[in-house]
Amino acid sequence: MDRFAVKLSLGYPDRDSELAMLADDDGSRNERHIPPPVLSPERLAVLQNHVAQVAVCDKVRSYLVALSEATRRHPSVVLGVSPRGLLAWQRLARAYAHLKGRDFVTPDDVQAVAKPVLEVRLAGDFATATSVIESVLADVPVPVFD
């Protein structure tokens, strides 16, 4: 059940992109244009190392655990966030913090990535996933920092 890190919706391409896609499809399967990679494997490894170095303090870790426990107790959820899901949530919060230019995770980072992380992890009525996530985020106290 834990095959994906997050659920993302990219939407549809714009009209010009779809027209270009159709124009590029000349029927020859062997001659298709393959776009160049966005990142080299070496650059990806460097970025992964930077993200792994983003600090997560004890209060934020406790917040993540409290949120995960709340998903397991929620009446609309059959199966809440697993320990592996919790690790993925922390990793994504680290990546989000890194993208925001910080070397530490805040509760806001945890909340910002909650929906894409949890939508693929909560077993139950998927139509209510968004409301469950909002409920859990609203019910669990956010840590206060001095």
C-alpha positions in Angstrom: 0.0 0.0 0.0 3.0 2.3 0.5 4.2 2.5 -3.1 4.1 6.3 -3.6 5.5 9.2 -1.5 2.8 11.7 -2.4 -0.3 12.3 -4.5 0.2 15.1 -6.9 -2.1 16.4 -9.5 -0.4 18.2 -12.4 -3.5 18.9 -14.4 -3.7 18.9 -18.2 -1.2 20.6 -20.5 -2.2 23.8 -22.1 -3.6 23.8 -25.7 -0.3 24.7 -27.4 1.5 21.9 -25.5 -1.1 19.4 -26.6 -1.0 20.6 -30.2 2.8 20.3 -30.1 2.5 16.8 -28.6 0.2 15.7 -31.5 2.5 17.3 -34.1 5.5 15.4 -32.7 3.7 12.1 -32.9 4.5 11.1 -36.4 3.8 7.4 -35.9 7.4 6.3 -35.7 8.0 4.7 -32.3 11.8 4.4 -32.7 12.5 8.0 -33.5 10.6 9.7 -30.7 12.2 12.7 -29.2 13.4 12.0 -25.7 13.9 15.2 -23.6 17.2 15.6 -21.8 17.2 14.8 -18.1 16.4 17.7 -15.8 19.0 16.6 -13.2 22.1 14.4 -13.5 22.3 11.5 -11.1 25.2 13.3 -9.4 23.2 16.5 -8.9 20.3 14.6 -7.6 22.5 12.9 -5.0 23.8 16.3 -3.9 20.3 17.6 -3.5 19.2 14.5 -1.6 22.2 14.9 0.8 21.3 18.6 1.4 17.7 17.6 2.2 18.9 14.9 4.6 20.8 17.6 6.5 17.7 19.7 7.1 17.2 19.7 10.9 14.0 18.4 12.5 13.8 19.4 16.2 12.1 17.2 18.9 9.0 19.4 19.0 8.4 19.1 15.3 9.0 15.3 15.5 6.5 15.1 18.4 4.1 17.1 16.3 4.5 14.6 13.4 3.8 11.7 15.7 0.8 13.4 17.2 -0.6 14.0 13.8 0.0 10.4 12.7 -1.7 9.1 15.8 -4.7 11.4 15.2 -5.1 9.8 11.7 -5.1 6.4 13.3 -7.9 7.4 15.8 -10.0 9.4 13.3 -13.5 7.8 12.9 -13.5 8.1 9.1 -10.1 6.4 8.7 -9.8 2.6 8.6 -6.0 2.6 8.5 -4.0 5.7 9.5 -0.4 6.7 8.6 2.0 3.9 9.0 5.6 4.3 10.4 6.9 4.3 6.8 4.4 6.9 5.9 5.5 9.0 8.9 9.1 8.8 7.7 8.0 9.9 4.2 6.1 12.8 5.8 9.2 13.9 7.6 11.4 13.6 4.5 8.9 15.6 2.4 8.8 18.3 5.1 12.6 18.5 5.0 12.5 18.8 1.2 9.9 21.5 1.5 11.9 23.4 4.0 15.0 23.1 1.8 13.0 24.5 -1.2 12.0 27.4 1.1 15.7 28.1 1.7 15.8 26.9 5.3 18.0 24.3 7.1 15.3 23.4 9.6 11.7 22.2 9.5 8.8 24.2 10.9 5.3 23.0 11.8 4.1 25.0 8.7 6.3 22.8 6.5 4.7 19.7 8.1 1.2 21.2 7.4 2.1 22.3 3.9 2.9 18.8 2.7 0.2 17.0 4.8 -2.3 16.8 2.0 -0.1 15.2 -0.7 1.5 12.8 1.8 -1.7 11.7 3.5 -4.0 11.4 0.5 -2.1 8.2 -0.6 -1.9 6.8 3.0 -5.3 7.1 4.6 -7.4 4.0 4.1 -11.1 4.7 4.3 -13.6 6.9 2.4 -11.3 8.7 -0.1 -14.0 11.2 -0.8 -13.5 12.6 2.7 -9.7 12.5 2.7 -9.4 16.3 2.4 -11.8 16.9 5.3 -10.0 14.3 7.4 -6.7 15.9 6.8 -8.1 19.4 7.6 -9.7 18.0 10.8 -6.5 16.3 12.0 -4.5 19.5 11.3 -7.0 21.6 13.2 -7.3 19.2 16.2 -3.7 18.6 17.0 -2.0 21.4 18.8 0.8 23.1 17.0 4.0 23.3 19.0 5.0 26.7 20.4 8.6 27.8 20.2 10.2 30.3 22.5 
